[in-house]
Amino acid sequence: MAVMAFSAATATGKPDAVDTMVEVLQTSLVKPIKPTKRHIMYLSGVDNMLGYSLPNRTILFYRKEKTSSSAITDLQIAVSSVLVPYYPLAGRIILGDNSRHALDCNDEGVELIEARCDMDFAELERGNFDMHPNFRRLAPMDNATASNNPHDPIVSIQVTGFRGGLTVGFAVLHSAADGYSVWSFIKALSEVCRGKPLSLHPLHARILLKPEVFKNGAIFPKEERRSADEDVPQFAVQLSSEEQDNNMEPLKQKVIHFSSTMLSVLRKLGVAQGSDSEPGIFVSILGAYLWRRLVIAQRLEEKSTTYFRVSMDIRSRMIPPLTPSFFGNAVMGFPLTLTVGELINGDLSQVAYFIRCKLKEAEDDHIKKLLTARHDLDLTKYSQSRRKVMVRNASRFPIYDAGDFGWGKPEAVRPPWEEIEGHMTWYPGKEPKSIDVILAMTESTYTNFFSTDLHVGDPLSMFPLCRSS
């Protein structure tokens, strides 16, 4: 039995006087309930690039008086069953020639960890599940990548029992799955736990993203295409290189709740430059709002350049389209640049329109050119910058339904920790049509971000977001 101690801390990472103990009770490997076909699976250029990124990690919080051992038993049964259709997740990432990864489908299993925390769950509730450095101990694979060890599991799940509640922390190596695929896997687990049939069966066909395959006109499996409004774009704000290199301050983490009313105000601004039914209206205006507010808070020079990176789900954008069942990494990045002056002095709806125009570039021809470039990239010379601020947009994923493993829907969903200033994760809020944005900032940026004096004319000035925190 291993014991890990960590201190209760504020959002700045400074320890308090009281220590909180997280004790790992047991760790096991769960294999598929029956053997699957052993083979080496091709990983695309996108998979390989993301293999050097940090894992997808998420924590679900539950108030119910469910013991960690009971929850572990439920998940053991569900995982062993779900790993038959999701068999690559039971394999291991191996490193071949030219630093390229492949997936050894060998049924070695998924890691399942039972732990306990000496803390009242009600204490988390009273703080509205605001960010805490201890959260990073509630999800496995902190700072892991696909290249760390070929024997490491692709998936690790940790159930941590609190007094009066529990958490389930998921970690999945990024080379194996993007956010959409991870939530498909979580949803499958919840369906099996509740005795339901799988609503989506995964399609393991990464070869469809190999240039020589799509260039030869391969026919993708036929399935109804998702509407454009169901696309799940992700956003990233990338700081100027000078600002990043000097950004060594401790980070404060903040959960900003955007109510349905607040989002409605922003949406009306977005519609000013387009139709209400135009794809990307909602995400572009919220992205523009956060991008501008963050840059104002950073007090950057107006002549400097600021970068906004849009990562798009390409499943429905290729011709013929991939299906929602496609399992793996089907996301591509599209960078935008503005000077700080253009961003902070321009009309917010124009910035949102600028973002939407960039989204429209995510069409088949452009996507396939980028896929080819990713595939041909010399990974021996590729260095993933940990200073890039990558924002996960999970605001349209069915998180609360997908997280119901038979003991109720989660009370909240959080990432373990945001590593870089400006790094944001978007989750749906518990209130219908609301969003929780988890944002990391330095102390000075944090103060400026919530200052009313710096954000004169802010469209959400009448809401709590814009008041000093």
C-alpha positions, 0 to 999 in steps of 0.5 A: 500500500502506498501513501501520498501526502499533500497539503491543502492549499489555496488557488495559488498553490501556497500550503495551508496549515492543515494537511490533507492525506490521500492514501492509495489503497490498491492498484490493479490492471483490468483486462478485457473480459475476453481476448481481442485481436492482437495487432499493431495499430497505425497511429496518425501524424496527429496521434504522434504529435499529440503523443508528446502532449500531456494526457487528457485528465478529468475529475468527476465529483459525486456527493452520494454516500458511495464507498470507493470499494463499491465504486471500484467494483462497479467500474471493474466490471464495466471496464472489462466489458467496455474494453472489448469494443474499446480494445486499443485502450487496453494496449500499450504505446510503443516507439518505433523508427523516427520517433513515431508511435504505434499502438500495440493492441495486446490486452495488457489492461487499464489501470484502476486505482482505489484511494481515499482522502481525509477530507469532508466532501461538503468542504468542496461543495461549500467552495463550489468546487473551485480549483485546488492544487490537491485536485491534481492528486485525484487524477493519475498520470500527472505530467505523463506522455506517451513516450515515458515508458512503453509499459505504462497503461494508456488509461488510468482511472482513480476512485477517491473516497471522501467523507460524504462523497467520492471522485472519479479521475480519468487520465488517457494518453493523448496519442490514443484519444482526443477529448471527444473519444475520451468522453465516448469511452466514459459514456460507454462505461456509464451505460454498462454500469447502468445496464444500458446498451452502448449508444455508440460503437467505436470505429477504429480506423485511424488508417483513414487519416493516412495520406496515401489512404485518403489521397486514393479516394478511400470510402469512409464508413457510411453514417449520418453526418453530424450537423455543423452546429454539433461541432465541438471546436476547441480554443487556445490562446497562445501568449507572445513568446516574450511574455511566456518566457518570463512567466514563472510566477505561481498560478492562480486557478479560477472557476468562472461560471457563465450563466445562461443569461450571460451567454445569451448577452454574448450570443446577441453580440456574436449575431451582430456579424452573422446569422443566429444559426451560423455555425460557431456563433456561440464559441467564437463570441465566448472565445473572443470575450475571454481572449480580449479580457485576458490580454487586457489583464496582461497589460501587453504593449499594443504593438505586440502580437497575440495569438489565438489557436483554434483546434477543430473537430474534423470528423464531420468536415472531411469529405466523405466525413468521418463518423462520430464513431471515429475513435482517436485524434480527429482534431486540427489546429488553426492559428489566428493572430492580431496585434494587441491594439487590434484586439482590445480596441476593436469591436468584440463582435468583429473579433468573433467574426474574425474567429468564425472566418478562420473556422470556415477554413477547416474544410476538406482540402485544407484539412488533408494538407495539414494531415499530410504535413503532420504525417511527413513531420520529422518527429526526431526534430519536433519539440512540443512546447509546454508553454503553449496554452491549449484550451479544452472545450468540452462545453457541448459534451454530455458530461453529466449524463455520461458521468452517471455510473449508477450512483447519480450524476456528478455534482461538478467536473473539473480538470486537475490543474491548469499548467500555463497562464491563459490555459482554459477548460470549458465544461458545461455548468450544472445549470442548463445552458451554462458553462464553467470556464476554468482559467489559470492566471498569474497573481497580477493578471488575476487581479487585472482580469477581475478589475472593473477599472480595466474593462470599461464597456465590458458587455458583462459588467452587470454580472458577478464575473466583472467584480473584484474577486 
